[in-house]
Amino acid sequence: MEKIFILLGHSDKETLNGALADIYESGAKEAGHDVRRMNIGDLSFDPILHKGYKEIQELEPDLKQVQENIKWCNHLVLFFPVWHGGPPAILKGLFDRTFLPGFAFQFREPQFLGWKKLLGGKTARVVVTSGSPPLLARILFGDHTNEIKQNLLGFAGFKVKITELGPTVKVSESKFKRWQKKISKLGKIGA
């Protein structure tokens, strides 16, 4: 049994991303996994890291809860759409504010010696939707998952797997059913 934290990174729950998160959550609960979920659109926080790491801002209660859920889980599941080649700005802001030194990583002294990954031993599934076919988008625009996979979650110690779905424009019922089956199965096995 897994301890799973689901984070919907789209500000609107009534979207394809919201439906996919619902499907995953339902499958995970049906299989007996311990599940917590937060929807970024329900959270209240300033997404701007105003002073960088020079002066750490006090975290709002919702961001403290995000950190608690990340510490608690052994598997993080993140759903978000690709907007202008990357995640929505509000999601990037959430990570800028919560994945701080002392929580997600710690630089070694001197800094050129690297960093400690403070969230090691955890896994993550990142489900990314795109208006373009994933392979075509990768060829034309590069890897839009790298920021989240390598530079954020991987940097903190997560072992990350990516599920890319697209194109999302005018999704046929048969394609949605295939996606639904895939996401439900991932929820059931806690992957």
Salt bridges, closest charged atoms under 4 A:
ASP22 OD1 - ARG37 NH1 2.62
GLU25 OE2 - LYS29 NZ 3.07
GLU25 OE1 - ARG37 NH1 2.85
GLU30 OE2 - LYS188 NZ 3.47
ASP42 OD1 - LYS13 NZ 3.30
ASP46 OD2 - HIS50 NE2 2.61
GLU58 OE2 - LYS64 NZ 3.09
GLU60 OE1 - ARG97 NH1 3.08
GLU68 OE2 - LYS71 NZ 3.08
ASP96 OD1 - LYS92 NZ 2.58
ASP143 OD2 - ARG138 NH1 3.28
GLU164 OE1 - ARG138 NH2 2.79
GLU164 OE2 - HIS144 NE2 3.10
GLU173 OE2 - LYS177 NZ 3.36
